[in-house]
């Protein structure tokens, strides 16, 4: 199975379909690399998207209010997940 790779100036991002691992590595090698399984890669992706959307979806609410609402929504979703089991 193929690997999906995106190379930038300082970092390389790679997803290995076979191992289901997302890898972030630095070009210089000083920081090494980080490997995330599919669950943590998904969580990281959600985090990055939320940070990006925060700048686009600003309203009259403070950041603290937005974070509090987000935590409440996540807690409700997590409870639903465990209720289905």
MMTF fields as JSON, N, C-alpha, C and O atoms, coordinates in Angstrom:
{
  "mmtfVersion": "1.0.0",
  "mmtfProducer": "UNKNOWN",
  "numBonds": 339,
  "numAtoms": 340,
  "numGroups": 85,
  "numChains": 1,
  "numModels": 1,
  "chainsPerModel": [1],
  "groupsPerChain": [85],
  "chainIdList": ["A"],
  "bondAtomList": [4, 2, 8, 6, 12, 10, 16, 14, 20, 18, 24, 22, 28, 26, 32, 30, 36, 34, 40, 38, 44, 42, 48, 46, 52, 50, 56, 54, 60, 58, 64, 62, 68, 66, 72, 70, 76, 74, 80, 78, 84, 82, 88, 86, 92, 90, 96, 94, 100, 98, 104, 102, 108, 106, 112, 110, 116, 114, 120, 118, 124, 122, 128, 126, 132, 130, 136, 134, 140, 138, 144, 142, 148, 146, 152, 150, 156, 154, 160, 158, 164, 162, 168, 166, 172, 170, 176, 174, 180, 178, 184, 182, 188, 186, 192, 190, 196, 194, 200, 198, 204, 202, 208, 206, 212, 210, 216, 214, 220, 218, 224, 222, 228, 226, 232, 230, 236, 234, 240, 238, 244, 242, 248, 246, 252, 250, 256, 254, 260, 258, 264, 262, 268, 266, 272, 270, 276, 274, 280, 278, 284, 282, 288, 286, 292, 290, 296, 294, 300, 298, 304, 302, 308, 306, 312, 310, 316, 314, 320, 318, 324, 322, 328, 326, 332, 330, 336, 334],
  "bondOrderList": [1, 1, 1, 1, 1, 1, 1, 1, 1, 1, 1, 1, 1, 1, 1, 1, 1, 1, 1, 1, 1, 1, 1, 1, 1, 1, 1, 1, 1, 1, 1, 1, 1, 1, 1, 1, 1, 1, 1, 1, 1, 1, 1, 1, 1, 1, 1, 1, 1, 1, 1, 1, 1, 1, 1, 1, 1, 1, 1, 1, 1, 1, 1, 1, 1, 1, 1, 1, 1, 1, 1, 1, 1, 1, 1, 1, 1, 1, 1, 1, 1, 1, 1, 1],
  "groupList": [{"groupName": "UNK", "atomNameList": ["N", "CA", "C", "O"], "elementList": ["N", "C", "C", "O"], "formalChargeList": [0, 0, 0, 0], "bondAtomList": [1, 0, 2, 1, 3, 2], "bondOrderList": [1, 1, 2], "singleLetterCode": "X", "chemCompType": "L-PEPTIDE LINKING"}],
  "groupTypeList": [0, 0, 0, 0, 0, 0, 0, 0, 0, 0, 0, 0, 0, 0, 0, 0, 0, 0, 0, 0, 0, 0, 0, 0, 0, 0, 0, 0, 0, 0, 0, 0, 0, 0, 0, 0, 0, 0, 0, 0, 0, 0, 0, 0, 0, 0, 0, 0, 0, 0, 0, 0, 0, 0, 0, 0, 0, 0, 0, 0, 0, 0, 0, 0, 0, 0, 0, 0, 0, 0, 0, 0, 0, 0, 0, 0, 0, 0, 0, 0, 0, 0, 0, 0, 0],
  "groupIdList": [1, 2, 3, 4, 5, 6, 7, 8, 9, 10, 11, 12, 13, 14, 15, 16, 17, 18, 19, 20, 21, 22, 23, 24, 25, 26, 27, 28, 29, 30, 31, 32, 33, 34, 35, 36, 37, 38, 39, 40, 41, 42, 43, 44, 45, 46, 47, 48, 49, 50, 51, 52, 53, 54, 55, 56, 57, 58, 59, 60, 61, 62, 63, 64, 65, 66, 67, 68, 69, 70, 71, 72, 73, 74, 75, 76, 77, 78, 79, 80, 81, 82, 83, 84, 85],
  "secStructList": [7, 7, 3, 3, 3, 3, 3, 7, 1, 1, 3, 3, 3, 3, 3, 3, 6, 6, 6, 6, 3, 3, 3, 3, 3, 3, 1, 1, 1, 1, 1, 7, 3, 3, 3, 3, 3, 2, 2, 2, 2, 2, 2, 2, 2, 2, 2, 2, 2, 2, 2, 2, 2, 2, 2, 2, 1, 7, 7, 1, 1, 7, 2, 2, 2, 2, 2, 2, 2, 2, 2, 2, 2, 2, 2, 2, 2, 2, 2, 2, 2, 2, 2, 2, 7],
  "xCoordList": [0.842, 0.0, 0.884, 1.998, 0.395, 1.235, 1.357, 0.556, 2.388, 2.585, 2.247, 2.596, 1.576, 1.249, 2.243, 2.352, 2.978, 4.038, 3.862, 3.551, 4.067, 4.084, 5.354, 5.533, 6.234, 7.498, 7.435, 7.057, 7.809, 7.905, 9.365, 10.234, 9.634, 11.009, 11.68, 12.821, 11.002, 11.615, 11.064, 11.71, 9.869, 9.232, 8.695, 8.416, 8.558, 7.948, 6.8, 6.954, 5.649, 4.483, 4.242, 4.287, 3.985, 3.81, 2.735, 2.667, 1.897, 0.902, 1.148, 1.136, 1.369, 1.629, 0.321, -0.156, -0.252, -1.525, -1.429, -2.366, -0.321, -0.167, -0.134, -0.831, 0.677, 0.832, -0.196, -0.341, -0.918, -1.893, -1.216, -1.701, -0.068, 0.722, 0.975, 1.338, 0.781, 1.061, 2.382, 2.531, 3.351, 4.677, 4.988, 4.758, 5.516, 6.0, 7.487, 7.884, 8.315, 9.757, 10.37, 9.901, 11.423, 12.129, 13.227, 13.884, 13.422, 14.425, 15.835, 16.651, 16.144, 17.477, 17.788, 18.955, 16.778, 16.965, 17.226, 17.443, 17.213, 17.486, 16.346, 16.59, 15.117, 13.965, 13.544, 12.755, 14.051, 13.665, 12.334, 12.029, 11.538, 10.227, 9.194, 9.522, 7.943, 6.814, 5.934, 5.585, 5.574, 4.667, 3.366, 3.368, 2.256, 0.935, 0.121, 0.081, -0.535, -1.431, -2.667, -2.791, -3.578, -4.704, -5.615, -6.209, -5.746, -6.598, -5.99, -6.68, -4.695, -4.034, -3.86, -3.91, -3.656, -3.558, -4.878, -4.888, -5.998, -7.312, -7.529, -8.034, -7.149, -7.296, -6.443, -6.886, -5.23, -4.347, -4.954, -4.916, -5.504, -6.136, -7.307, -7.452, -8.144, -9.269, -8.785, -9.377, -7.7, -7.133, -6.668, -6.961, -5.952, -5.442, -6.591, -6.542, -7.616, -8.764, -9.479, -9.883, -9.636, -10.3, -9.519, -10.106, -8.211, -7.387, -7.544, -7.631, -7.578, -7.745, -9.119, -9.237, -10.149, -11.504, -11.741, -12.584, -11.008, -11.211, -11.055, -11.806, -10.09, -9.879, -10.997, -11.296, -11.617, -12.674, -14.034, -14.894, -14.242, -15.569, -15.685, -16.537, -14.847, -14.899, -16.239, -16.795, -16.737, -17.981, -17.782, -16.649, -18.846, -18.755, -18.38, -18.131, -18.338, -17.987, -16.481, -15.702, -16.093, -14.674, -14.163, -14.947, -12.874, -12.261, -12.616, -12.852, -12.655, -12.986, -14.391, -14.612, -15.352, -16.721, -16.768, -17.461, -16.039, -16.016, -15.413, -15.916, -14.332, -13.689, -14.632, -14.73, -15.331, -16.262, -17.382, -17.751, -17.935, -18.982, -18.448, -19.134, -17.246, -16.644, -16.437, -16.68, -15.996, -15.787, -17.127, -17.204, -18.18, -19.494, -19.988, -20.539, -19.796, -20.215, -19.443, -20.031, -18.137, -17.328, -17.771, -17.863, -18.047, -18.485, -19.787, -19.942, -20.728, -21.999, -21.764, -22.366, -20.897, -20.605, -19.928, -20.213, -19.044, -18.357, -19.34, -19.235, -20.283, -21.282, -22.138, -22.455, -22.517, -23.313, -22.54, -23.117, -21.247, -20.428, -20.45, -20.582, -20.321, -20.29, -21.675, -21.781, -22.734, -24.081, -24.42, -25.185, -23.855, -24.141, -23.528, -23.972, -22.528, -21.825, -22.619, -22.16],
  "yCoordList": [-1.18, 0.0, 1.238, 1.213, 2.301, 3.494, 4.326, 4.234, 5.125, 6.119, 7.47, 7.741, 8.306, 9.658, 10.575, 10.58, 11.36, 12.2, 13.64, 13.903, 14.562, 15.994, 16.562, 16.543, 17.068, 17.641, 19.158, 19.745, 19.769, 21.216, 21.585, 20.713, 22.862, 23.321, 22.681, 22.227, 22.64, 22.151, 20.83, 20.162, 20.435, 19.237, 18.36, 18.825, 17.082, 16.127, 15.451, 14.997, 15.388, 14.714, 13.467, 13.517, 12.347, 11.098, 10.248, 10.155, 9.631, 8.691, 7.345, 7.236, 6.334, 4.984, 4.195, 3.868, 3.894, 3.171, 1.792, 1.347, 1.121, -0.248, -0.311, -1.121, 0.545, 0.553, 1.43, 1.352, 2.268, 3.223, 4.167, 4.383, 4.732, 5.616, 6.93, 6.936, 8.048, 9.386, 9.831, 9.805, 10.243, 10.614, 12.06, 12.493, 12.801, 14.159, 14.129, 13.751, 14.525, 14.513, 15.825, 16.446, 16.222, 17.463, 17.16, 16.122, 18.068, 17.873, 17.833, 17.028, 18.673, 18.725, 17.56, 17.241, 16.935, 15.786, 16.108, 15.191, 17.389, 17.744, 17.313, 16.861, 17.452, 17.101, 15.647, 15.131, 14.993, 13.606, 13.542, 14.371, 12.547, 12.422, 11.996, 11.467, 12.245, 11.881, 10.944, 11.248, 9.809, 8.878, 8.823, 8.618, 9.01, 8.967, 7.854, 7.727, 7.038, 6.042, 6.754, 7.968, 6.029, 6.686, 7.434, 8.441, 6.982, 7.666, 9.011, 10.03, 9.015, 10.266, 11.195, 12.414, 10.645, 11.477, 12.193, 13.37, 11.49, 12.101, 13.197, 14.271, 12.93, 13.923, 15.155, 16.285, 14.939, 16.054, 16.871, 18.101, 16.186, 16.868, 17.716, 18.862, 17.166, 17.934, 19.175, 20.247, 19.024, 20.147, 21.252, 22.427, 20.879, 21.853, 22.559, 23.77, 21.809, 22.414, 23.395, 24.474, 23.025, 23.936, 25.226, 26.307, 25.122, 26.322, 27.199, 28.422, 26.581, 27.335, 27.991, 29.153, 27.251, 27.791, 28.895, 29.767, 28.856, 29.86, 31.264, 32.168, 31.451, 32.773, 33.15, 34.333, 32.166, 32.432, 32.583, 33.295, 31.934, 31.894, 32.783, 32.556, 33.77, 34.653, 35.371, 35.762, 35.531, 36.266, 37.198, 37.5, 37.635, 38.517, 37.756, 38.365, 36.44, 35.638, 35.663, 35.816, 35.511, 35.436, 34.027, 33.087, 33.896, 32.59, 31.62, 30.439, 32.105, 31.247, 30.665, 29.495, 31.488, 31.004, 29.954, 28.945, 30.188, 29.228, 27.897, 26.832, 27.962, 26.741, 26.002, 24.776, 26.739, 26.103, 25.397, 24.278, 26.033, 25.407, 24.155, 23.134, 24.234, 23.096, 21.923, 20.776, 22.196, 21.136, 20.487, 19.265, 21.288, 20.732, 19.842, 18.771, 20.27, 19.465, 18.156, 17.104, 18.202, 16.994, 16.033, 14.828, 16.554, 15.699, 14.992, 13.801, 15.719, 15.114, 14.027, 12.956, 14.289, 13.295, 12.07, 10.947, 12.27, 11.145, 10.294, 9.067, 10.937, 10.183, 9.348, 8.198, 9.927, 9.198, 7.996, 6.931, 8.163, 7.081, 5.901, 4.75, 6.186, 5.121, 4.519, 3.354, 5.303, 4.778, 3.758, 2.826, 3.924, 3.01, 1.644, 0.674, 1.543, 0.258, -0.73, -1.848],
  "zCoordList": [0.0, 0.0, 0.0, 0.523, -0.577, -0.733, 0.542, 1.472, 0.525, 1.572, 0.957, -0.192, 1.716, 1.277, 1.954, 3.18, 1.159, 1.697, 1.232, 0.07, 2.165, 1.854, 2.458, 3.676, 1.605, 2.069, 2.008, 0.994, 3.104, 3.189, 3.419, 3.431, 3.6, 3.77, 4.991, 4.896, 6.114, 7.353, 7.856, 8.663, 7.392, 7.915, 6.796, 5.691, 7.113, 6.195, 6.925, 8.059, 6.268, 6.803, 5.962, 4.733, 6.634, 5.897, 6.556, 7.782, 5.733, 6.241, 5.583, 4.357, 6.386, 5.902, 5.978, 7.065, 4.809, 4.745, 5.378, 6.042, 5.181, 5.661, 7.187, 7.798, 7.791, 9.251, 9.947, 11.167, 9.195, 9.743, 10.733, 11.844, 10.296, 11.148, 10.421, 9.245, 11.129, 10.633, 11.254, 12.475, 10.414, 10.891, 10.525, 9.396, 11.499, 11.286, 11.595, 12.697, 10.628, 10.87, 10.394, 9.441, 11.081, 10.751, 9.748, 9.829, 8.805, 7.758, 8.335, 7.887, 9.308, 9.885, 10.807, 11.032, 11.333, 12.198, 13.655, 14.446, 14.046, 15.437, 16.362, 17.48, 15.901, 16.732, 16.55, 17.34, 15.536, 15.292, 14.584, 13.727, 14.952, 14.323, 15.358, 16.42, 15.011, 15.855, 15.047, 13.907, 15.629, 14.973, 15.767, 16.981, 15.056, 15.68, 15.048, 13.824, 15.885, 15.311, 14.78, 14.939, 14.156, 13.489, 14.454, 14.066, 15.686, 16.659, 17.044, 17.039, 17.378, 17.762, 16.568, 16.728, 15.378, 14.176, 13.935, 13.575, 14.13, 13.968, 15.008, 14.684, 16.253, 17.319, 17.019, 17.227, 16.535, 16.178, 15.032, 15.05, 14.053, 12.916, 13.388, 12.963, 14.264, 14.81, 15.543, 15.425, 16.305, 17.049, 16.094, 16.313, 15.051, 14.087, 13.369, 13.158, 12.997, 12.315, 13.231, 12.796, 14.501, 15.446, 15.619, 15.674, 15.704, 15.842, 14.6, 14.709, 13.434, 12.183, 12.112, 11.725, 12.481, 12.414, 13.427, 13.22, 14.505, 15.548, 14.983, 15.348, 14.099, 13.518, 12.549, 12.387, 11.905, 10.926, 11.588, 11.07, 12.708, 13.318, 14.548, 15.406, 14.628, 15.803, 15.848, 14.821, 17.055, 17.255, 18.447, 18.822, 19.02, 20.183, 21.442, 22.482, 21.362, 22.523, 22.743, 21.803, 23.988, 24.295, 23.997, 23.862, 23.9, 23.647, 24.769, 24.513, 26.005, 27.138, 27.001, 27.312, 26.529, 26.338, 25.227, 25.357, 24.144, 23.045, 23.491, 23.134, 24.274, 24.767, 25.705, 25.646, 26.573, 27.512, 26.756, 27.113, 25.713, 24.904, 24.213, 24.152, 23.703, 23.015, 23.964, 23.59, 25.179, 26.171, 26.522, 26.647, 26.682, 26.997, 25.866, 26.122, 24.603, 23.459, 23.416, 23.165, 23.658, 23.642, 24.732, 24.496, 25.928, 27.027, 26.666, 26.937, 26.054, 25.65, 24.611, 24.691, 23.639, 22.607, 23.193, 22.779, 24.142, 24.754, 25.557, 25.57, 26.22, 26.967, 26.028, 26.331, 24.876, 23.891, 23.368, 23.148, 23.171, 22.659, 23.635, 23.218, 24.923, 25.907, 26.16, 26.542, 25.951, 26.127, 25.047, 25.297, 23.839, 22.728, 22.928, 22.312, 23.763, 23.94, 24.743, 24.973]
}
